Every structure is written in C-alpha cells, then in structure tokens.
Amino acid sequence: MKLQVNDLLGADGDALLNYECTGITKESLHLPSPDFVDRVFMQSDRNPRVLVNLQRLFGHGRLQNTGYVSILPVDQGIEHSAGASFAPNPAYFDPENIVKLAIAGGCNAVASTFGVLGVVARSYAHKIPFIVKINHNELLTYPNTFDQIMFGRVQQAYDMGAAAVGATIYFGSVESSRQIVEVAEAFQKAHELGLATILWCYLRNSAFKADKDYHVAADLTGQANHLGVTLQADIIKQKLPENNGGYTALKCGKTSPLVYENLTSDHPIDLCRYQVANCYMGRSGLINSGGASAGAGDLAQAVRTAVINKRAGGMGLISGRKAFQRPMSEGVELLNAIQDVYLDPQITIA
C-alpha cells in the first residue's frame, strides 16, 4: 500500500511520509485509537447518549473501530447551488444516490441537509449514521451574501434518527457573533438530546485575502478551531492549511512569535499539526476537507491530504465533490483510497 501512496505523492513522497515533527511532538497529542470514546470523551460532560452516537460514528464503515473517520458531505446543493454541484453527475440530484454512495464507499457517516436526509430517513437512518447540517449559506439572494443561517431545528435531526448535527461558522465575518450564539445554543440542545456535534470552522472575510489567501493560514484556522472546541464541538472540520503568518500579515488580533519560531514550520504536516493542537491537542478530532474537484488529479490530491492529516494527528477526511462529481464506481474508488491511508499501519504519526 505504501508503494502505491508513494507513487501518488510523487516528488513529495519522501518529505511527507518520513517527516518528523519537533515543534509539537506526537507524544503531546490525544491520537485517534479504537478506544478514543472511552479514553477521551468518557472524561467529558457528554451524556451517555452522546457517547453512544459517537461510537456509532466510529464503529461504522471501512474505518470502523480505528478511531478514524471518513465522511461523505453533500450540502453543496445549497452552499454552491444544485446546478454547480450536480450538473457534472445529475444522478446526485436524487438524495438516495448520495446515501448509496456513502454506503458503497465504506464511509463512517453521510452529512447532508434536512431535505436530503429526511426524504430517505426511513430507508437508511438505521443503515449508516446521519449527520444533519443545520445551517447553510445560500447563493440565490441577489446580490450574493455570505451568511450561515439556520434551516431547521436540532429536534428535527433527532426525530429522523441522526447520530450528529453539523454546522458552519464564518469566523472573522461581521455575522460571526450571531452565528456563534446560534450554534452554541444548537450544540447544547444536540448534546442534551444525545447527538454528537461537528463544526465547520471556516474563515470568511475579504480582508483575509492579501498577498496570500489567509483563509487557509495555519495560525488563523488554528484559532478558528480553538473557538470551535470552545463551543464543545466533538469534531472540527477545517480546510487543510496552505500557508502561515495570517496574524502578522494582516496585523489583526494577537499571537506570539513562538507560534512561528518554535511550534510550526513551512512543512504542511507542521501546519496541520498546529490545527490539531488548537483542537485541545486532539481531544476533539480534526477532519480536513477534501476540497473542490479538479478532475484527473483528484485521487492524488485526496491521498496527499489524507497523509498530511493522519501524520499530523488528525482524525480523518470529509470529502464530497471529489467523490460525487464522477461516476459512482470512481467515487467509491476515491473514498476507499482515502480510507486505505488510515488503514495502513506503515503511515505513522509524524
């Protein structure tokens, strides 16, 4: 398996597979493992029903009982428009095919909207854990606005048999304070009902695009993660970091030079490790997003992201467009390739 991964990584293979982190060491992390719920969440204030649903997530699919997760997210029909999302493969206008892909692909769970999951709940809620995305940014308003608004109530997710709810906050946006309050209240209700919580900790502010796109800076996304775990998100979804130094470039907020001098480097695994550190050193799992589909290079890019996430101490990948914007058999192959990285004992923590 490692030879195949090395082939897909190309010239970056040695640098990614053999790197060892020294700034934040692996010994300081709470790493994914078969007993992660017992070892980490048992210490928390989560009630027994939350622990049951977390174990449902960890205990399903090809990665079952490893502590790692592979999730298929398909909320792009709202977030990016149905046409933009499903025109490359119109079969996925039908919600049943979304759930079928997650099952065939061996995923731990499927994450989607109230509508998608609700319309097939009686057929599939008992066959694969549902993660109901409770808020969205919709792009039909003209001119376009960028704001996450609630599309339903946590009780609806509970009633359809979901294992977890997901939500997005656009940290850094003018609307973020309201979103923080809404999501905090929703997550409290979710935990009360026994549902696990997953937070998409995204940055959104036009000022974050300067000489680089600092929406994917390790220091800024790391702080977004830290805000997310403060809201008691059990799992954090974040974009893979591509650069660093957002605080210093934008001259906003507060940081320490030690972040750049001691804790991180330019290496992608170090940048991702800083994201993990901000998730309470891995007590809340970090899953990185798979990103947009670029065509022929998707498989190699997905495997690269999985290697970085796993070796940094992350909990897995949540990859959608790379999987569903192609024939189902190819989508299954891509999802399985991601999972194979987490199943490979030779790919170790850096």
PLY file of the C-alpha trace (Angstrom):
ply
format ascii 1.0
element vertex 350
property float x
property float y
property float z
element edge 349
property int vertex1
property int vertex2
end_header
0.00 0.00 0.00
2.79 2.44 0.92
4.36 1.98 -2.53
1.07 2.97 -4.18
0.77 6.02 -1.90
4.36 6.96 -2.71
3.54 6.80 -6.41
0.53 9.10 -5.93
2.55 11.55 -3.82
5.26 11.75 -6.48
8.18 14.02 -5.68
6.66 14.90 -2.28
6.57 11.27 -1.15
9.69 11.18 0.99
9.05 14.61 2.52
5.52 13.67 3.53
5.98 10.03 4.57
9.22 10.35 6.54
8.95 13.78 8.18
9.06 14.00 12.00
7.52 16.94 13.85
9.65 18.54 16.56
7.72 21.70 17.48
4.60 19.98 18.81
5.53 16.36 19.39
3.27 13.37 18.80
3.64 12.42 22.48
1.70 15.55 23.46
-1.36 14.61 21.37
-4.52 12.63 22.09
-4.37 10.44 19.00
-7.21 8.54 17.31
-7.48 4.96 18.52
-10.06 2.17 18.88
-10.75 3.27 22.48
-10.98 7.01 21.71
-14.53 7.41 23.09
-13.59 5.64 26.35
-10.21 7.33 26.68
-11.15 10.92 25.75
-14.88 11.59 25.70
-15.63 9.49 28.80
-13.83 12.19 30.82
-16.07 14.95 29.47
-19.54 16.16 30.41
-21.11 14.44 27.37
-24.03 12.29 28.47
-24.19 8.53 27.73
-26.40 9.04 24.66
-23.76 11.30 23.08
-21.16 8.61 23.74
-23.43 6.06 22.04
-23.76 8.21 18.93
-20.05 8.99 18.84
-19.41 5.27 18.97
-21.93 4.80 16.14
-19.80 7.15 14.02
-16.53 5.48 14.95
-17.97 1.99 14.63
-19.26 2.15 11.05
-17.73 1.65 7.60
-14.28 0.51 6.49
-12.58 2.52 9.24
-14.79 1.11 11.98
-13.20 0.91 15.43
-9.91 2.52 14.35
-10.62 5.97 15.79
-10.51 7.45 12.28
-13.46 8.63 10.21
-14.26 9.03 6.53
-17.37 11.15 5.94
-19.22 11.97 2.72
-20.58 15.55 2.90
-23.12 16.67 0.30
-24.56 20.04 1.27
-23.15 21.76 -1.81
-26.58 21.89 -3.46
-27.27 24.81 -1.13
-23.75 26.06 -0.45
-22.69 26.20 -4.12
-26.06 25.74 -5.93
-27.51 22.46 -7.17
-26.56 23.19 -10.77
-22.92 23.89 -9.98
-22.73 20.81 -7.76
-24.74 18.15 -9.59
-24.54 19.05 -13.28
-21.28 17.02 -13.63
-23.23 13.96 -12.41
-27.03 14.56 -12.43
-27.72 11.27 -10.61
-27.00 13.09 -7.37
-29.99 15.37 -7.73
-31.67 12.27 -6.21
-30.84 12.15 -2.48
-30.95 8.35 -2.39
-27.85 8.16 -4.57
-25.97 10.36 -2.10
-26.64 7.90 0.71
-25.94 4.91 -1.56
-22.52 6.38 -2.41
-21.66 6.81 1.27
-22.64 3.19 1.98
-20.89 1.74 -1.08
-17.83 3.86 -0.32
-17.50 2.44 3.19
-17.92 5.81 4.92
-18.46 6.20 8.65
-21.32 8.62 8.02
-23.09 10.79 5.46
-23.51 14.53 6.11
-26.19 16.47 4.28
-29.22 18.72 4.59
-32.54 18.28 6.38
-34.17 17.71 2.99
-31.70 15.18 1.59
-31.53 13.01 4.70
-35.15 13.49 5.74
-36.58 12.29 2.44
-34.82 8.89 2.75
-34.62 8.60 6.55
-36.94 5.61 6.95
-34.93 3.63 4.41
-31.41 4.49 5.53
-31.12 6.12 9.00
-30.53 2.67 10.52
-28.01 1.65 7.84
-25.47 4.49 8.09
-25.10 7.29 10.66
-26.69 10.57 9.53
-25.07 13.95 10.19
-27.65 16.67 9.59
-26.23 20.05 8.55
-28.47 22.56 10.32
-27.28 25.86 8.81
-26.19 26.97 5.34
-25.10 29.84 3.13
-27.43 30.07 0.13
-26.44 31.79 -3.12
-29.80 32.74 -4.63
-30.06 36.10 -2.86
-29.04 38.90 -5.21
-26.56 40.39 -4.81
-24.99 37.33 -3.20
-24.49 37.45 0.54
-22.32 35.18 2.65
-24.03 34.25 5.89
-24.82 30.97 7.58
-28.48 30.83 8.58
-30.47 28.11 10.33
-32.52 25.85 8.05
-34.22 23.85 10.80
-34.15 22.73 14.41
-31.99 20.16 16.19
-35.16 18.33 17.24
-35.83 17.50 13.56
-32.43 15.85 13.27
-33.11 13.85 16.42
-36.54 12.79 15.17
-35.13 11.41 11.89
-32.67 9.23 13.82
-29.49 11.20 13.14
-26.30 10.44 15.06
-24.97 14.00 14.89
-25.60 17.55 13.73
-23.19 19.73 11.82
-22.99 23.49 11.50
-20.76 26.16 9.97
-19.50 29.39 11.47
-17.81 32.00 9.28
-15.24 33.15 11.82
-13.91 36.61 11.05
-17.12 37.74 9.34
-19.35 40.54 10.62
-22.08 37.93 11.14
-19.88 35.60 13.22
-21.07 36.82 16.63
-24.67 35.91 15.81
-23.62 32.60 14.31
-21.59 31.75 17.43
-24.62 32.31 19.65
-26.92 30.30 17.36
-24.54 27.37 17.05
-23.73 27.34 20.78
-27.42 27.05 21.57
-27.94 24.38 18.90
-24.97 22.30 20.09
-26.17 22.49 23.70
-29.56 21.19 22.57
-27.92 18.49 20.46
-25.86 17.21 23.39
-28.93 17.32 25.60
-30.73 15.05 23.11
-27.69 12.77 22.78
-26.44 13.87 19.36
-22.76 14.40 18.55
-21.66 17.77 17.14
-19.40 18.65 14.21
-18.41 22.24 13.41
-17.22 23.54 10.04
-14.75 26.18 11.35
-14.34 28.30 8.24
-12.90 31.80 7.90
-14.74 34.40 5.82
-13.55 37.96 5.38
-12.40 39.68 2.19
-9.57 41.28 4.17
-8.07 37.81 4.70
-7.04 37.83 1.04
-3.88 39.92 0.78
-0.54 38.82 -0.70
-1.79 35.27 0.02
-5.16 33.76 0.80
-5.02 33.70 4.58
-8.37 31.91 4.79
-6.12 28.82 4.77
-3.39 30.11 7.11
-2.44 27.70 9.89
-2.46 30.36 12.60
-5.88 31.80 11.70
-7.56 28.44 11.01
-5.99 27.14 14.22
-7.68 29.92 16.18
-10.98 29.18 14.41
-10.59 25.57 15.58
-9.93 26.78 19.13
-13.15 28.79 19.06
-14.96 25.72 17.72
-13.88 23.41 20.53
-14.85 26.15 22.99
-18.39 25.66 21.65
-17.99 21.95 22.54
-17.79 20.65 19.01
-16.89 16.96 19.26
-15.25 17.01 15.82
-13.83 20.00 13.94
-13.91 20.29 10.16
-11.27 22.58 8.70
-9.60 23.27 5.37
-6.06 21.95 5.03
-3.63 24.81 5.77
-1.62 26.13 2.85
0.36 28.94 4.45
1.00 30.65 7.78
1.51 34.10 9.25
-2.00 35.42 8.82
-1.89 37.31 12.10
1.35 39.08 11.24
0.45 39.82 7.61
-2.98 41.22 8.42
-1.85 42.92 11.64
-5.00 41.89 13.44
-5.62 40.08 16.70
-2.86 38.78 18.95
-0.36 35.97 18.59
3.15 35.08 19.74
6.36 34.83 17.72
6.82 31.40 19.33
4.00 30.09 17.12
6.21 30.63 14.09
9.64 30.13 15.68
9.03 27.03 17.82
5.66 25.43 17.13
5.38 25.47 13.34
7.47 25.43 10.18
6.68 25.66 6.48
6.16 21.90 6.29
2.49 21.00 5.58
2.40 18.43 8.39
3.60 21.02 10.91
0.95 23.45 9.69
-1.77 20.82 10.10
-0.35 19.78 13.48
-0.93 23.33 14.70
-4.60 22.92 13.72
-4.72 19.69 15.76
-3.09 21.40 18.73
-5.84 24.02 18.73
-8.41 21.21 18.96
-7.32 20.67 22.58
-4.34 18.64 21.40
-6.65 16.26 19.57
-9.29 15.75 22.27
-11.73 16.99 19.62
-10.87 15.29 16.35
-9.68 17.31 13.34
-11.09 16.28 9.98
-9.82 18.15 6.94
-12.00 18.87 3.92
-11.32 17.32 0.55
-11.89 20.50 -1.46
-13.22 21.04 -4.96
-12.90 18.53 -7.78
-10.16 19.33 -10.28
-10.59 16.27 -12.47
-7.83 13.77 -13.16
-5.66 14.83 -10.22
-8.35 14.32 -7.57
-7.16 10.88 -6.39
-3.58 12.01 -5.82
-4.74 15.21 -4.10
-7.13 13.31 -1.82
-4.45 10.83 -0.80
-1.99 13.67 -0.16
-4.49 15.43 2.12
-5.17 12.17 3.98
-1.45 11.53 4.53
-0.93 15.05 5.91
-3.98 14.84 8.17
-3.11 11.40 9.54
0.57 12.12 10.11
-0.30 15.43 11.78
-2.54 13.63 14.28
-5.90 14.33 12.64
-8.96 12.10 12.75
-9.81 11.76 9.07
-11.18 13.32 5.94
-14.56 14.67 4.87
-14.55 14.61 1.09
-17.56 15.30 -1.13
-17.17 16.87 -4.57
-14.15 14.76 -5.48
-16.36 11.69 -4.92
-19.84 12.59 -6.15
-18.92 14.64 -9.21
-17.89 11.47 -11.05
-19.44 8.04 -11.73
-20.31 6.15 -8.55
-17.71 3.42 -9.11
-14.97 6.05 -9.38
-16.33 7.86 -6.34
-16.16 4.64 -4.34
-12.58 4.09 -5.52
-11.56 7.56 -4.37
-13.22 7.18 -0.96
-11.58 3.79 -0.49
-8.16 5.23 -1.39
-8.58 7.85 1.35
-9.58 5.17 3.84
-6.63 2.99 2.86
-4.28 5.71 4.10
-5.81 5.48 7.57
-5.82 1.67 7.47
-2.14 1.48 6.50
0.00 0.84 9.64
3.11 1.95 7.77
1.79 5.52 7.55
2.51 6.67 11.09
2.16 9.82 13.19
4.97 12.29 12.43
0 1
1 2
2 3
3 4
4 5
5 6
6 7
7 8
8 9
9 10
10 11
11 12
12 13
13 14
14 15
15 16
16 17
17 18
18 19
19 20
20 21
21 22
22 23
23 24
24 25
25 26
26 27
27 28
28 29
29 30
30 31
31 32
32 33
33 34
34 35
35 36
36 37
37 38
38 39
39 40
40 41
41 42
42 43
43 44
44 45
45 46
46 47
47 48
48 49
49 50
50 51
51 52
52 53
53 54
54 55
55 56
56 57
57 58
58 59
59 60
60 61
61 62
62 63
63 64
64 65
65 66
66 67
67 68
68 69
69 70
70 71
71 72
72 73
73 74
74 75
75 76
76 77
77 78
78 79
79 80
80 81
81 82
82 83
83 84
84 85
85 86
86 87
87 88
88 89
89 90
90 91
91 92
92 93
93 94
94 95
95 96
96 97
97 98
98 99
99 100
100 101
101 102
102 103
103 104
104 105
105 106
106 107
107 108
108 109
109 110
110 111
111 112
112 113
113 114
114 115
115 116
116 117
117 118
118 119
119 120
120 121
121 122
122 123
123 124
124 125
125 126
126 127
127 128
128 129
129 130
130 131
131 132
132 133
133 134
134 135
135 136
136 137
137 138
138 139
139 140
140 141
141 142
142 143
143 144
144 145
145 146
146 147
147 148
148 149
149 150
150 151
151 152
152 153
153 154
154 155
155 156
156 157
157 158
158 159
159 160
160 161
161 162
162 163
163 164
164 165
165 166
166 167
167 168
168 169
169 170
170 171
171 172
172 173
173 174
174 175
175 176
176 177
177 178
178 179
179 180
180 181
181 182
182 183
183 184
184 185
185 186
186 187
187 188
188 189
189 190
190 191
191 192
192 193
193 194
194 195
195 196
196 197
197 198
198 199
199 200
200 201
201 202
202 203
203 204
204 205
205 206
206 207
207 208
208 209
209 210
210 211
211 212
212 213
213 214
214 215
215 216
216 217
217 218
218 219
219 220
220 221
221 222
222 223
223 224
224 225
225 226
226 227
227 228
228 229
229 230
230 231
231 232
232 233
233 234
234 235
235 236
236 237
237 238
238 239
239 240
240 241
241 242
242 243
243 244
244 245
245 246
246 247
247 248
248 249
249 250
250 251
251 252
252 253
253 254
254 255
255 256
256 257
257 258
258 259
259 260
260 261
261 262
262 263
263 264
264 265
265 266
266 267
267 268
268 269
269 270
270 271
271 272
272 273
273 274
274 275
275 276
276 277
277 278
278 279
279 280
280 281
281 282
282 283
283 284
284 285
285 286
286 287
287 288
288 289
289 290
290 291
291 292
292 293
293 294
294 295
295 296
296 297
297 298
298 299
299 300
300 301
301 302
302 303
303 304
304 305
305 306
306 307
307 308
308 309
309 310
310 311
311 312
312 313
313 314
314 315
315 316
316 317
317 318
318 319
319 320
320 321
321 322
322 323
323 324
324 325
325 326
326 327
327 328
328 329
329 330
330 331
331 332
332 333
333 334
334 335
335 336
336 337
337 338
338 339
339 340
340 341
341 342
342 343
343 344
344 345
345 346
346 347
347 348
348 349
